[in-house]
Amino acid sequence: MSALTLRLPDEKYQRLKDMARHRGQSVNRLLDEVTSLLLAEFDAETRFALRAKRGSGKSERGLELLAKAGSN
């Protein structure tokens, strides 16, 4: 596990502490959850971009497959 020094404005840090306390967890755990959500979002965007790139120029084939699926 790694340690990270994060500089935040005092007001933002206080709000994070209040939020963590309200949720019954530490600021560390709260930030761990937030970074997990951000990384999951980034991973989804990356997968989508890769799939879009693979499908580039294949719109006719995609429409054929949709039509075929709709006829079942």
C-alpha angles and dihedrals in degrees: 000000000000132000121225131196110214123189114209134166110265093244093053092047091050091051090051090050090050091048093048091048090049089053093045095243141102125267087244092057091045092053090045089056093047093050090048090055092047092049092048089052091048091049091051092050090049093050091047092050091050092049091047090051091050090050095047110127093013099095094120091055090047091053090049091053092048091051091049092049091049093054093058 
